[in-house]
Amino acid sequence: MNSTALLTDHYELTMLAAALRDGAGDRPCVFEVFARRLPDGRRYGVVAGVNRLLDAIADFRFGEEEIDQLRRNAVVDDATLEWLANYRFSGEIDGYPEGELYFPGSPVLTVRASFAEGVVLETLALSILNHDSAIASAAARMVTAANGRRMIEMGSRRAHEEAAVACARAAYLAGFTATSNLEAGRRHGIPTAGTCAHAFTLLHDSEEEAFRSQVEALGAGTTLLVDTYDITEGIKTAVAVGGPDLGAIRIDSGDLGVLARQARDQLDSLGARNTRIVVSGDLDEYSIAALRAEPVDAYGVGTSVVTGSGAPTAGMVYKLVEVDGRHVEKRSTSKQSRGGWKKALRRHKDTGTALEEVVFQASAQPELGEFDRLVQIPLMRAGQVTPEVPTLEQSRERLRAALVSVPWEGLKLSRGEPAIPTTYLEESR
């Protein structure tokens, strides 16, 4: 069965069937993805998952198995099933490229298509963008807290098997150095890294035997896990086996700051001055920031990054904002939307610091200042991915530059207002 075609919600097909029956399904529409607010305590969000979404839309098909499933369960009528069997997205999509920052109200994705073609994409778009953006947003905060030190994503065992691969990709986009997930390395070309776990040490009759086996198999540049028993003895044994050129030791438990200082002193006293210290064990952006002054060379992060560090979804929504050129908007209390096809520009100081996110109607673009730039780019035309879509490596660089542009207050881990305020320009009529 196609892995994405039935990532369509039942209510989407209900709307589709009714719209096809009354003729409204062919009306040209504009759908918009945006977040009404940032997760509690966050000052910016990171857009991720766009490239995965574009690939999914390009391959979005209802094959025989999917159609049979819908028919057996009487989800929609035969006319709708026939329409779905021939579904190919032929519309246009603009949006924020991966690695771009977003704020409340940012038009992260704009889908222009018939109502029928656009409405069936809601769940697909939100499931990918909400997940990947949440992971990338959390990972970016961790990378900032690490202040240039190596970051390894190690959360596969705390996530769904497919989500684990997407998490590794989002974390890498956000600036993580490597992942332990080999499938992410295969699919996305992400560097992989890892070492032995406690089970390997326990397998052997002694810690020395385990370390010697690992070094003989992987070389002295490997990383030895030294806290299975006594850390002090573990470090002593690690250097005795691996020599002064031992690549690294890993500490996975205890008071990591205290243990890292003690480990550094001990390694230096044993002549292993170039042996690095890797720490892991329930780390998040706050604990990483607390370790900034300690002699830690790399962080291994698992559960926190793959669960969005307390914000597992970006909270984005997919709303119809224009029909036949007419603005439409939702007015429900606390769930309002702004009608019309919108774009955004970001204003900067001459120093490169971002000042403001300006959201405006596409039909009334303001004049761009010298240091202004449009945020959205073309993503799909006539159902085909455009050449403007950046690669994963380009998106990593985009995010690095975007974070440099954020005022320093916006990078704090404490609660506060969005790093860049959003201004809406209303269309004059």
TORZA-758737 format. One record per residue (C-alpha): residue in three letters; x, y, z; chain. Coordinates in steps of 0.05 Angstrom, whole numbers. Layout:
residues N
[nuke ALA [X Y Z] A] ...
END
This chain:
residues 429
[nuke MET [0 0 0] A] [nuke ASN [24 71 -15] A] [nuke SER [55 99 48] A] [nuke THR [24 168 42] A] [nuke ALA [-42 166 3] A] [nuke LEU [-84 148 63] A] [nuke LEU [-51 202 104] A] [nuke THR [-116 238 88] A] [nuke ASP [-166 249 143] A] [nuke HIS [-236 222 137] A] [nuke TYR [-266 291 142] A] [nuke GLU [-223 316 84] A] [nuke LEU [-253 263 39] A] [nuke THR [-322 280 64] A] [nuke MET [-312 352 43] A] [nuke LEU [-282 329 -23] A] [nuke ALA [-342 284 -40] A] [nuke ALA [-392 339 -24] A] [nuke ALA [-353 392 -62] A] [nuke LEU [-346 348 -124] A] [nuke ARG [-421 333 -122] A] [nuke ASP [-443 406 -118] A] [nuke GLY [-390 432 -166] A] [nuke ALA [-350 472 -116] A] [nuke GLY [-290 426 -119] A] [nuke ASP [-264 461 -181] A] [nuke ARG [-264 530 -151] A] [nuke PRO [-193 560 -148] A] [nuke CYS [-171 567 -76] A] [nuke VAL [-112 587 -33] A] [nuke PHE [-95 547 29] A] [nuke GLU [-44 572 80] A] [nuke VAL [-3 537 134] A] [nuke PHE [15 580 194] A] [nuke ALA [22 578 269] A] [nuke ARG [-22 623 311] A] [nuke ARG [30 622 367] A] [nuke LEU [96 591 385] A] [nuke PRO [100 535 435] A] [nuke ASP [101 560 506] A] [nuke GLY [168 590 525] A] [nuke ARG [196 592 453] A] [nuke ARG [219 655 418] A] [nuke TYR [225 628 347] A] [nuke GLY [208 567 306] A] [nuke VAL [249 531 253] A] [nuke VAL [216 508 188] A] [nuke ALA [233 436 172] A] [nuke GLY [201 380 133] A] [nuke VAL [187 421 71] A] [nuke ASN [229 378 24] A] [nuke ARG [199 315 53] A] [nuke LEU [130 344 42] A] [nuke LEU [144 363 -30] A] [nuke ASP [169 293 -46] A] [nuke ALA [107 264 -13] A] [nuke ILE [60 309 -53] A] [nuke ALA [95 292 -118] A] [nuke ASP [84 218 -103] A] [nuke PHE [15 226 -73] A] [nuke ARG [-28 172 -106] A] [nuke PHE [-90 131 -90] A] [nuke GLY [-75 62 -118] A] [nuke GLU [-120 2 -122] A] [nuke GLU [-109 -19 -50] A] [nuke GLU [-126 50 -23] A] [nuke ILE [-187 56 -68] A] [nuke ASP [-211 -14 -47] A] [nuke GLN [-202 5 26] A] [nuke LEU [-245 67 17] A] [nuke ARG [-298 29 -22] A] [nuke ARG [-303 -28 29] A] [nuke ASN [-314 22 85] A] [nuke ALA [-362 65 44] A] [nuke VAL [-321 127 59] A] [nuke VAL [-341 163 -5] A] [nuke ASP [-383 151 -67] A] [nuke ASP [-360 119 -132] A] [nuke ALA [-352 186 -167] A] [nuke THR [-304 210 -114] A] [nuke LEU [-266 144 -117] A] [nuke GLU [-257 153 -191] A] [nuke TRP [-231 224 -180] A] [nuke LEU [-182 199 -127] A] [nuke ALA [-157 144 -172] A] [nuke ASN [-135 198 -221] A] [nuke TYR [-108 246 -169] A] [nuke ARG [-45 284 -187] A] [nuke PHE [-29 350 -154] A] [nuke SER [-24 402 -209] A] [nuke GLY [-24 466 -169] A] [nuke GLU [28 515 -143] A] [nuke ILE [61 519 -75] A] [nuke ASP [103 575 -46] A] [nuke GLY [132 574 24] A] [nuke TYR [188 585 73] A] [nuke PRO [248 541 54] A] [nuke GLU [275 492 105] A] [nuke GLY [321 524 155] A] [nuke GLU [282 589 155] A] [nuke LEU [256 618 221] A] [nuke TYR [181 628 229] A] [nuke PHE [139 668 279] A] [nuke PRO [65 673 297] A] [nuke GLY [26 686 233] A] [nuke SER [83 672 185] A] [nuke PRO [55 643 119] A] [nuke VAL [99 581 122] A] [nuke LEU [65 547 63] A] [nuke THR [16 572 10] A] [nuke VAL [-21 522 -33] A] [nuke ARG [-57 548 -95] A] [nuke ALA [-101 496 -128] A] [nuke SER [-173 476 -137] A] [nuke PHE [-210 463 -72] A] [nuke ALA [-210 389 -88] A] [nuke GLU [-136 384 -101] A] [nuke GLY [-116 426 -41] A] [nuke VAL [-163 400 13] A] [nuke VAL [-137 328 10] A] [nuke LEU [-67 351 28] A] [nuke GLU [-83 380 96] A] [nuke THR [-65 321 140] A] [nuke LEU [-4 303 99] A] [nuke ALA [23 374 102] A] [nuke LEU [10 383 176] A] [nuke SER [35 316 198] A] [nuke ILE [102 328 165] A] [nuke LEU [111 402 179] A] [nuke ASN [87 400 251] A] [nuke HIS [132 341 269] A] [nuke ASP [196 362 233] A] [nuke SER [190 435 252] A] [nuke ALA [181 417 325] A] [nuke ILE [243 374 325] A] [nuke ALA [285 425 287] A] [nuke SER [262 481 333] A] [nuke ALA [283 442 395] A] [nuke ALA [348 419 363] A] [nuke ALA [366 490 344] A] [nuke ARG [360 513 416] A] [nuke MET [406 455 437] A] [nuke VAL [457 473 383] A] [nuke THR [457 545 407] A] [nuke ALA [466 522 479] A] [nuke ALA [524 477 458] A] [nuke ASN [561 538 431] A] [nuke GLY [598 503 375] A] [nuke ARG [610 436 408] A] [nuke ARG [596 371 372] A] [nuke MET [523 346 376] A] [nuke ILE [502 274 363] A] [nuke GLU [428 255 355] A] [nuke MET [416 189 391] A] [nuke GLY [341 185 399] A] [nuke SER [319 130 352] A] [nuke ARG [299 84 410] A] [nuke ARG [251 136 436] A] [nuke ALA [211 147 372] A] [nuke HIS [170 110 320] A] [nuke GLU [216 76 270] A] [nuke GLU [198 123 213] A] [nuke ALA [195 184 258] A] [nuke ALA [265 167 282] A] [nuke VAL [293 178 212] A] [nuke ALA [255 243 204] A] [nuke CYS [280 266 273] A] [nuke ALA [352 253 254] A] [nuke ARG [343 293 190] A] [nuke ALA [310 352 227] A] [nuke ALA [364 352 280] A] [nuke TYR [419 352 228] A] [nuke LEU [385 409 191] A] [nuke ALA [385 447 257] A] [nuke GLY [460 439 266] A] [nuke PHE [472 371 298] A] [nuke THR [537 341 275] A] [nuke ALA [516 268 266] A] [nuke THR [464 216 282] A] [nuke SER [467 145 308] A] [nuke ASN [411 126 260] A] [nuke LEU [441 89 201] A] [nuke GLU [378 93 159] A] [nuke ALA [380 169 164] A] [nuke GLY [451 164 140] A] [nuke ARG [430 122 80] A] [nuke ARG [370 163 60] A] [nuke HIS [396 233 73] A] [nuke GLY [471 229 72] A] [nuke ILE [477 249 145] A] [nuke PRO [542 232 180] A] [nuke THR [533 175 230] A] [nuke ALA [569 162 295] A] [nuke GLY [563 116 355] A] [nuke THR [598 73 405] A] [nuke CYS [587 12 447] A] [nuke ALA [534 10 502] A] [nuke HIS [537 -18 572] A] [nuke ALA [514 -86 546] A] [nuke PHE [580 -95 510] A] [nuke THR [620 -83 574] A] [nuke LEU [574 -129 613] A] [nuke LEU [582 -183 560] A] [nuke HIS [655 -191 576] A] [nuke ASP [688 -218 639] A] [nuke SER [722 -152 653] A] [nuke GLU [720 -80 632] A] [nuke GLU [791 -86 606] A] [nuke GLU [772 -144 562] A] [nuke ALA [713 -105 533] A] [nuke PHE [755 -43 519] A] [nuke ARG [811 -83 488] A] [nuke SER [762 -118 442] A] [nuke GLN [731 -52 420] A] [nuke VAL [799 -19 407] A] [nuke GLU [824 -79 368] A] [nuke ALA [761 -78 325] A] [nuke LEU [753 -2 315] A] [nuke GLY [821 28 330] A] [nuke ALA [847 74 384] A] [nuke GLY [804 131 356] A] [nuke THR [741 98 383] A] [nuke THR [700 123 442] A] [nuke LEU [699 80 505] A] [nuke LEU [639 82 553] A] [nuke VAL [672 87 622] A] [nuke ASP [615 90 672] A] [nuke THR [589 18 673] A] [nuke TYR [623 6 740] A] [nuke ASP [669 58 771] A] [nuke ILE [686 118 727] A] [nuke THR [755 131 756] A] [nuke GLU [775 59 745] A] [nuke GLY [741 59 677] A] [nuke ILE [781 119 653] A] [nuke LYS [846 88 680] A] [nuke THR [831 23 643] A] [nuke ALA [810 60 579] A] [nuke VAL [876 97 574] A] [nuke ALA [916 35 592] A] [nuke VAL [882 -2 534] A] [nuke GLY [874 53 483] A] [nuke GLY [937 92 499] A] [nuke PRO [946 167 502] A] [nuke ASP [916 174 433] A] [nuke LEU [848 145 454] A] [nuke GLY [795 182 415] A] [nuke ALA [744 195 469] A] [nuke ILE [709 171 531] A] [nuke ARG [634 175 543] A] [nuke ILE [599 188 609] A] [nuke ASP [525 170 609] A] [nuke SER [503 181 681] A] [nuke GLY [513 219 745] A] [nuke ASP [530 293 756] A] [nuke LEU [558 305 687] A] [nuke GLY [591 371 703] A] [nuke VAL [629 345 763] A] [nuke LEU [647 280 728] A] [nuke ALA [671 317 666] A] [nuke ARG [719 360 707] A] [nuke GLN [745 300 744] A] [nuke ALA [752 261 679] A] [nuke ARG [791 317 645] A] [nuke ASP [839 322 703] A] [nuke GLN [849 247 704] A] [nuke LEU [858 241 629] A] [nuke ASP [909 297 629] A] [nuke SER [947 265 687] A] [nuke LEU [950 200 647] A] [nuke GLY [978 235 586] A] [nuke ALA [913 230 546] A] [nuke ARG [907 305 536] A] [nuke ASN [875 299 468] A] [nuke THR [824 247 489] A] [nuke ARG [755 280 483] A] [nuke ILE [698 276 533] A] [nuke VAL [629 259 507] A] [nuke VAL [569 264 555] A] [nuke SER [499 236 546] A] [nuke GLY [440 217 589] A] [nuke ASP [373 255 588] A] [nuke LEU [404 320 561] A] [nuke ASP [363 378 537] A] [nuke GLU [378 451 519] A] [nuke TYR [377 471 593] A] [nuke SER [425 418 617] A] [nuke ILE [470 430 557] A] [nuke ALA [472 504 574] A] [nuke ALA [489 487 646] A] [nuke LEU [549 447 622] A] [nuke ARG [576 503 578] A] [nuke ALA [633 520 625] A] [nuke GLU [653 447 635] A] [nuke PRO [707 410 595] A] [nuke VAL [657 373 551] A] [nuke ASP [674 363 477] A] [nuke ALA [610 332 452] A] [nuke TYR [538 318 472] A] [nuke GLY [495 258 456] A] [nuke VAL [421 276 458] A] [nuke GLY [364 226 453] A] [nuke THR [295 231 483] A] [nuke SER [291 306 488] A] [nuke VAL [307 322 416] A] [nuke VAL [261 269 385] A] [nuke THR [203 293 428] A] [nuke GLY [213 367 413] A] [nuke SER [239 380 484] A] [nuke GLY [170 389 513] A] [nuke ALA [137 416 449] A] [nuke PRO [125 354 404] A] [nuke THR [85 393 353] A] [nuke ALA [95 461 322] A] [nuke GLY [20 477 326] A] [nuke MET [13 495 253] A] [nuke VAL [-55 496 220] A] [nuke TYR [-78 491 147] A] [nuke LYS [-132 541 130] A] [nuke LEU [-171 562 69] A] [nuke VAL [-158 637 60] A] [nuke GLU [-183 652 -11] A] [nuke VAL [-237 626 -58] A] [nuke ASP [-243 653 -130] A] [nuke GLY [-200 712 -110] A] [nuke ARG [-246 729 -51] A] [nuke HIS [-216 731 19] A] [nuke VAL [-246 683 69] A] [nuke GLU [-227 677 142] A] [nuke LYS [-246 641 205] A] [nuke ARG [-272 685 261] A] [nuke SER [-280 635 318] A] [nuke THR [-257 661 385] A] [nuke SER [-182 648 395] A] [nuke LYS [-179 611 328] A] [nuke GLN [-182 669 280] A] [nuke SER [-148 668 212] A] [nuke ARG [-132 725 165] A] [nuke GLY [-161 720 96] A] [nuke GLY [-125 726 30] A] [nuke TRP [-63 700 -4] A] [nuke LYS [-5 728 38] A] [nuke LYS [70 734 31] A] [nuke ALA [123 758 80] A] [nuke LEU [186 799 80] A] [nuke ARG [238 806 135] A] [nuke ARG [269 872 151] A] [nuke HIS [341 878 176] A] [nuke LYS [389 930 201] A] [nuke ASP [449 945 158] A] [nuke THR [488 901 207] A] [nuke GLY [445 841 188] A] [nuke THR [404 838 252] A] [nuke ALA [331 822 238] A] [nuke LEU [281 875 259] A] [nuke GLU [212 854 236] A] [nuke GLU [171 802 199] A] [nuke VAL [121 838 153] A] [nuke VAL [62 797 127] A] [nuke PHE [25 828 69] A] [nuke GLN [-28 811 16] A] [nuke ALA [5 781 -46] A] [nuke SER [-32 832 -89] A] [nuke ALA [-2 891 -51] A] [nuke GLN [72 879 -41] A] [nuke PRO [106 937 -6] A] [nuke GLU [170 967 -34] A] [nuke LEU [231 929 -11] A] [nuke GLY [283 967 28] A] [nuke GLU [357 956 18] A] [nuke PHE [361 905 74] A] [nuke ASP [293 873 64] A] [nuke ARG [283 804 34] A] [nuke LEU [223 763 15] A] [nuke VAL [218 700 57] A] [nuke GLN [176 654 13] A] [nuke ILE [204 620 -48] A] [nuke PRO [171 579 -104] A] [nuke LEU [167 506 -84] A] [nuke MET [122 473 -135] A] [nuke ARG [96 495 -203] A] [nuke ALA [45 453 -242] A] [nuke GLY [55 398 -190] A] [nuke GLN [130 395 -201] A] [nuke VAL [184 413 -150] A] [nuke THR [222 476 -170] A] [nuke PRO [298 482 -176] A] [nuke GLU [296 537 -123] A] [nuke VAL [285 486 -68] A] [nuke PRO [349 484 -27] A] [nuke THR [387 420 -9] A] [nuke LEU [394 395 63] A] [nuke GLU [464 424 67] A] [nuke GLN [441 491 41] A] [nuke SER [384 491 92] A] [nuke ARG [434 479 148] A] [nuke GLU [472 541 126] A] [nuke ARG [408 581 119] A] [nuke LEU [389 566 191] A] [nuke ARG [459 582 216] A] [nuke ALA [455 650 182] A] [nuke ALA [384 662 207] A] [nuke LEU [403 649 279] A] [nuke VAL [461 698 272] A] [nuke SER [411 750 250] A] [nuke VAL [367 742 312] A] [nuke PRO [376 795 366] A] [nuke TRP [414 764 424] A] [nuke GLU [353 769 469] A] [nuke GLY [316 723 421] A] [nuke LEU [365 667 432] A] [nuke LYS [354 663 507] A] [nuke LEU [324 599 534] A] [nuke SER [280 638 582] A] [nuke ARG [208 657 567] A] [nuke GLY [197 719 527] A] [nuke GLU [165 751 467] A] [nuke PRO [180 725 397] A] [nuke ALA [250 743 375] A] [nuke ILE [223 784 317] A] [nuke PRO [155 819 319] A] [nuke THR [104 807 264] A] [nuke THR [69 865 229] A] [nuke TYR [8 855 184] A] [nuke LEU [-2 903 126] A] [nuke GLU [-75 907 105] A] [nuke GLU [-92 913 32] A] [nuke SER [-122 981 14] A] [nuke ARG [-189 974 -21] A] 
END
